Amino acid sequence: MPTVTLPPKENALFKRILRCYEHKQYRNGLKFCKQILSNPKFAEHGETLAMKGLTLNCLGKKEEAYDLVRRGLRNDLRSHVCWHVYGLLQRSDKKYDEAIKCYRNALKWDKDNLQILRDLSLLQIQMRDLEGYRETRYQLLQLRPAQRASWIGYAIAYHLLEDYEMAAKIIEEFRKTQQTSPDKVDYEYSELLLYQNQVLREAGLHKEALEHLSNYEKQICDKLAVEETRGELLLNLERLDEATEVYRRLQERNPENWSYYHGLEKALKPSSVEERHKIYEDAWEKFPKGLVPRRLPLTFLSGDKFRECLDRYLRMNFSKGCPPVFTTLKSLYKDKEKVAIIEELVVGYETTLKSCRMFNQNDDGKEEPPTTLLWVQYFLAQHYDMIGQQTLSLEYINAAIESTPTLIELFLIKAKIYKHAGNIKEAAQWMDEAQALDTADRFINSKCAKYMLKAGMIKEAEEMCSKFTREGASAVENLNEMQCMWFQTECALAYKSMNKFGEALKKCHEIERHFVEITDDQFDFHTYCMRKMTLRSYVDLLKLEDVLRMHPFYYKAAVTAIQIYLSLHDNPLTDDSKELQADTANLSDKELKKLRNKQRRAQKKAQLEEEKKNAEKEKQLKNQKKKKEDDDEEIGGPKEELIPDKLVKVENPLEEAVKFLMPLKHLVKDKIDTHLMAFEIYFRKEKYLLMLQSVKRALAIDPDDPWLHQCLVRFFKGVSESKELPETVRTVLKQEITRLFGDSNAKSFNQAYLTKHSNSIPHRLAAAKMMVHLDSSTESKAAELATALDESLENRTIQICTETLECLRSGIFGDSKERVESYRAECHKLYPYTLAFTPPGYEENTKIANGDVSTETEELANEM
């Protein structure tokens, strides 16, 4: 049907509809639509129907909106307005590819429409269709050559396509059109010059970039960026004397910046350690209060020189009372020789400070204040914790707390020590103590909540966080709204350890949604950055968004979700009521009565919690209604609610796991766990070529990894036992297996691995597991291998011992309670603070000792 031209009166109304949409006055827009559509002549006017649909979409009525827009489009297929509106509707639903098709159709009927071209370019850059983006920006430049956004957009398109020279030419042509006096300070022009310089540097034109910097230096506002860039360019051009001057000037500006010292080193090219040290000695004299020139030499010095330098650095920090001094030295703990020197020096300080209040008895009589001893003890507590001597560590921190019981940092470290010692419950208590000393400190509050979550105290953690969340809203909702991902990742892990998989998955999906939101938030910057000329930041933003899911928060959430989905695939959830009926059939009357009482109490508790939740929800709904009335706009309608029960009862857990895995495979290739998790998924899907791809990638990272060894043996066994493989696939697998394992079979491969790593506990455990996997009659031999805890064995940690204990309890190495108990007792001797190794009933005894007997009395009362 051809486009219907509206008479003047209706046309004026249509223009008002457009204006109402732009100003977000949706109710008024609908009134004007009704006025046009109530006229029988224009009841099927395509463009008005489309605009009515678009307006309804903004009010959250999605289905009705789609019906109206499609109807409008059917009535007027040659209208660019209808196609444009359909594109906007698809864009609001994040169907960006469909939206691009709609915009292209709109351009067929109005090829020079600026608004459609702009919208199309936004979607193309969002989807990183850079070739298409360049073409669209070229059209916009031809239509609006006087607008600077047209030039800048075209230049950025070439920059992102890595055609740097063309980008530099376009920016230069545009720069010539800018009328600015050399003395006038113009921030936007300054940003343009810095962006132009960045493009020249990325093109490898260092000489031209340096000339450009010198020519326009006066017109650039960011003087620090000019100096830093100049230093970098002079180094690249091997003009070392000039680079030295630049870095010395930068040092005077900020003597605490590490990169300036590294730049100066590159410029001076010291040929020996002495010459390198001389650079820093000169800096000490120039900046006597500077800490960085005293800290950096510690990385490359050794022996007596290291001791002398460290002595000066530590004395200065201990006298001043700098809490983070241990953190600055943490990187040195890879070197055992340096660790021994640190220990010797600081223990010496403690002894002499106690006896004569000086660092050394030969000092010239200057006494140290009492706080110096406190900071030395604080340091030693962290030092012994770092090297795994928790008993000594606790002695030092307790001595420090005794002398100054009001210093928050001391309690913080005590909690950390207990965490590293494997007693997270005790750690959470001490962190709570630290928090109680300053309830207005948000950092301590967050730390305390994190420790509580690690200890499985989810309700307490939520209450802790509620001190800093918005009033009148639930803490969890508010933290989700604020994208507080550290809380959500810890929550997910806490729920996972409690086997509440639905709640854990809800948190993982919430984090996934945050990353989707962050990606969508780019839309606001595509036009803003070109208008405000913040071009360097804009290009950095685009590069960051491309690798956004590399972020540790996403990685942690994805790994948790994948592990849960694998567990759900291996052990599908059964119907609770059936299980309960089966259990109650085997109980005596007394036990049954006890169970019923317990169930009644649980029901009562759940009811109270439900009522509390409903009251909170009602309150929130009221707030939301009020918000909606104030601002009558709901873009794209409400999101689908994440329901734990629904998430946990998913039909195909492996498909869901793959969704979380794919971004990791593209962006976190350097972590071996990514490929091993991929293997675990494909192993369950029986996709042998993808398994092969995963193990090959993992082998390139670390061929001796214990988890990888288990995957290889399972893969080897799986291929040899599978009968239904296509012939071509079998041929490829045989070739690759020969390349990976040689002529050995799975058993001999496992034995060779064990021989190679016979002195490492994690490797022994992996080989023992595979021994049982290949031959179940070797259980007792495998158990002996896995449970050895000799001093001569390497990599003995709390984590690996806990894992071994779990394997024994799960029956992998046979069902032997004596073996489990003796291994637990051995581990308890080695790690007396670790909760996992404490004797049975230990926690209950401590509870009663602390006066927590409420549950027992309640049960007695019910029985009476």
Disulfide bonds with the S-S distance in Angstrom:
none
